[in-house]
Structure formats: C-alpha cells, structure tokens
Amino acid sequence: MIAFEYPLNEKNRSYLRFEFLFSQLKMSISFEHVNDSTIFFKALLELVELAERSDIRHDLIKDLRSLSEQMRKWLNHDQVDQKTVTDLISEIEELIHAVLILPKQLRFFKTNRFLTSLKQRFFIPGGTCNFDLPQFHFWLASDLGKRQQDAQSWFSHFTSLEKALTLFLKIKRSQAVATMQTAKNGFYQAEVEKCGFIVVKVDKKQGVYPVISGHNQRYSIRFMSAKSETNTLDSIEFEQMCC
C-alpha cells in the first residue's frame, strides 16, 4: 500500500511540510552518502525560510493545549491507563513551553554568516559551485566528525518544534479510523467535519495514484493511471483515514 496525505487547510499544509523537511534532515544528517550534504542543507534552508513565513508556533501551541485538555478528560474514564495519560500530558506541557521560546532559538539563523551565505546562493541554479561558495567547499572537505557536529548543532535549534510536531501528528494519526472506500469510475468525493488532513492508501498493484483537492468541509479524489497519466475509468478500492 502507498500512502498519500492531503491537508484540508493551510495550517495542516504547513504541518506536513515541516514534517517532510524534518524527515529529510534526519535522513541526511549523518552524511553517510555523497549527496547527503546537498539534501541536508536544502532541507535546513527551506526549513528556516518556512519558519520565517509560517505561524506554526502559534497554531501548534493552540493545538497542543487542546490536545492536553482532551487528555485530561480521558483521566475521568476508569478504562484509561492513568499513568500513561498523565505522562503524556506532562510531555505535552513541556513541549508547549519549549515551543513558546522558539523565536529565541531561530534568531541564530539570522546571525550565522556561513548559513546566510548559503541561503543567498543555494536556490540559484548551479549557485553552489566552488567559485560561488568557496567557504562551503572548504567545509565539505573538513572531517566527517566536525561536519556531523555542526549539523547536529544547527538542527538542535529546531528540536523542540520537531518533537512537538511529531507528537501531535502521531496522536492525530493514531486517533483516525480507517475505512475502505470505492471510487467508481476512478472518482470519489465526500464531506468531512473536524478533519485536518486525509490519508489515502492505495494498493500499488492497481497502478493508479490519487489527485486530491478540497477544503475543510469537502474533498474529492480522482485516480490517475500511472502508465497513461489520464483519468482511470476503473473502480478503485482504497483505504481512507480522516485525521
């Protein structure tokens, strides 16, 4: 099964983009492969730019507080593991405090000359050639241990945000109920309430992928043939979750 996620509002669009960039950073931060440095810096610089444009801190704190209140209500039920829920509430409260002071952490990226010079050139086609960024190529030639230490230090400024976002999305996904649906003639639409993003899982053997569009009240899915890149007229079985 291949999973496709689609946000139904701008807030969750930001959440999923941040999650994607965090995944890219964590995947490449060890610099084990030749192209890991390029992947790491591209993700880091995009993350910095997205953090400057996005109001994720405000939205995430609000959602975490709402989640904490929901957890406190769970404590009134006898079937709930009280210790697990209490520990989770404590973790959420600690993350809320950490995200509150995030702006202080992100000021670092505005004053670091090395990263600022990369940001100016990195998104220009071919802009990271050694004649454009000699300091960057000197850094690439330094010891692996130093590069890994630098990368961990830069990523540490986002640690609280990454932990908070990962926990929130993990809980939202775990609360979703999976249902099987059928797209007749390759098309499906539905109405939703209180849904931040949907997850569509399709069996790879069907040879199709979903093109999803919608907003916080309604969405539609049109399945495309992976071979011809045209709308399929077949009935497609897929798994769906609203998170």
N, C-alpha and C positions, 0 to 999 in steps of 0.2 A: 504493500500500500504506500502511495505517495501522498504526503500531507501538504495541503495548500491553505494558507491562512489569509484572511482578508479583514482589515479593520473597517468598522462601520461608522467611525467618527474620527476627527482629527487627532484627538488625544491618544487613542489606541494606535493610530498610524505612527505617531511619534514613539510610543512604547515599543512597537515591533521593530521599528528602525533602530532604536537604541539597542535592543536585544540582539539584532543581527550584527551590529558593529562590535558589541562586546564579544560575541562569538568569534568574529574574525580576529580580534585582538588576542583572545585566549588561545586560539588555534595556532597563531603565528609567533607568539611572544618568546618561544624558546629558540627561534632562529635555526631550527634543525635543517631546513631546506633552503635552497638557493633563493627562492622567491619570497621567503617569509618576511624579509625586511620591507619589501615593497608592500606586501599585504598589510603588515603591521602599521606602517606609517600612513598609508592611505586610510585605514580604518581609524587610527588615532586622530588624524587631522579632520576627517569628516565628523568624528565624534565631537571634537572641540567646536567646530562650526555649528553643528546641530544643537549643541548645548547652549550656544550663544543666541540662537534664534528661537529655541523652544522654551515653553513654560512648563517643562516636565516636572520641575521641582514642586511647584505649587499643586499641580494635578496629582502627582504621586503621593504627596503628603496627605491630601484630602482623601484619596482612595485608601491609603493605609489606615487612616483614622477610622474610616467607615468599616474597614475590614476588622479592626480591633474591636469596635463596638459589636459587630456581628459575632465575633469570638466570645465576647463577654456574655452574650445571650445564650451561647451554647453551654456555658457553665451551669445554666439552670436545668439542664437535662441530665438525668441520672445515668443514661447510657454512654455519655461522653467521657473520654479519658481526661479527667480533670488536670492532671499534671502536664500532659502533652499540650492541652489547650492553653494552660497558664504559661508554660514555657514559650509557646508561640506568641502569645500576647506580649510577653516581656521582650522577645526578639523584635517584634514589630515596633514597640515603643522606642527601643534603642535605635532602630533604623530611621525612624521619624526624626529623632534628634540629630542623627548623622546627616541626613539629607537637608535639614534646616540650615546647617553651616556649610553646605556645599559651595556657595559662591566664593567663600574664602579659599577653598581648595582650587577652584578654577581660575583664580587670578594668576596663578603660576604660569599658565599658558600665554598670558599676555605679556609677560616679562622675560620669558625664556628666549634669548636671541636665536639659539640654534633651531628650535622648533618654529619660531616665527619666520625664519628664512626659508624653511622647508615649505611652510604653508603658502608662501608667496609664489613658489615655483612648482610645487608638486602637481598641481592640476593643469599646468600648461603642457600640452603635448610635447614630450621629449624634454621637459623642463628640468629633469633631474640628471642630465648628463654631467660628467665630471667638470666640464668647463663652466657649467652653471652653478653647481654646488660643490666646490672642492672640499669644503668642511664636511659635508655629508659623506663624501667618498673616503675621506680620512677616517671618519667614524666607522664606516663599513669595514675598514681594514684593521680596526682595533681588535683586541682579544675578545673572544666569544663571551667570556665571563663578564667583562665590562659592559658589553652591549646588552646582555641579559639583565644586568643590574640596573642600567639606565632605563631599559624598557619597563621593568617592574616598578621603578620609581615613578615614571610618568603615568603608568596605569593606576598606581595607588591613589592618585587624585580622584579617580572615578570609582574607587572600591565601594564606598557607601551607596552610591547610586546603583551600581551594578547589583549589589546584594539585595537592595530594596526592590528593585525592578524584577529581579529573578524570582524572589519570594512571592511577590504579588501575582505575577503571571503564572507561576507554578500552582498557586492556590486556585486562581480563576479557572485554569485548565482542568484541575482535579475536580472542581465542582460541576463541570459541564457533563451533561448526559448525552451519550452517543446514540444516534438513531440512524436507521437505514432508510434511504430515500431513493426514488426513481425519477430520473429526468427523462420524460417522454419526448421523443424526437430530439434528444440532446439538450432540452431546455427545462429549467426548474426555477420557480420563484416562490417566495414565502414572506410573511410578515413576522416581525420579531418585537419583543419588548425587553428592555434592560439587557441588551446584548452588546458587548463592546467589540467583539470580533468573532468571526465564524471560522471553523476549521472544516475543510472538505478533504476526505481521504478517498482516493481512487485506486483501484487495482491497476497496476502497471500493464497487465496483460490486455486491458481494454484499449490501450493505445490512444487515450484521449487525455486532455488537460482542461481544467476549468478556467473560463474567463468570467470573473465575478465583478459585479457592480452593485452599488446600493448605498444606503444610509442607515441611520439608527432605527428606522421603522420597517424598512422593506429592502430586500435584496433579490438579485436574480443570478442564475448561473447558466452559462451557455458553454457546452462542452465542444471542444475543437479536436479534430483529428490530428494527431501528431505527425502523420505522414503527409497529408494534403494541406494542412493548416486551413481547413474550411470547417464550417459547422457540421457536426455529425448528425445524422437523422436517426441513429440507433437509440434505443432505450438504454440509459446508463444507470447502473446501480452504484451508489456511493454512500459513504458514511459521513454523517454531519454532526458537528457539535457547535453549540452557541455558548460562548464564554463571556 
